[in-house]
Amino acid sequence: MKLTLRAGPRVSVDNDRCELYGICQYEAPDIFQLGRDGRLRFRRQLTETDVEPVIAAARCCPMQAVRVKGLADE
């Protein structure tokens, strides 16, 4: 079995902290989406164009539930 390691930035959400305010969806609608069922869905793997809006979403989250990992300056 061949395993492929994924490199690059990734987003994660702490669902225990998330209160579903939807600010992340406003800042990065291509990444975050609040479903009608009240669940937050998001794409974990990011492209270069996704990084800036996701960082803004993480900064704006009042519960600090959004995290971005794997940035070049880490």
HUBEL-V101963 format. One record per backbone hydrogen bond with DSSP energy under -1.0 kcal/mol. NH is the residue of the N-H (numbers start at 1). CO is the residue of the C=O. Records with the same first field share a line. If there is no record, write none. Layout:
NH=CO / CO
//
This chain:
10=69
11=44
12=67
14=65
15=13
17=14
18=14
26=22
27=23
28=24
31=28
32=28
33=41
35=39
38=35
41=33
43=31
46=9
54=50
55=51
56=52
57=53
58=54
59=55
60=56
61=57
64=61
67=12
69=10
74=71
//
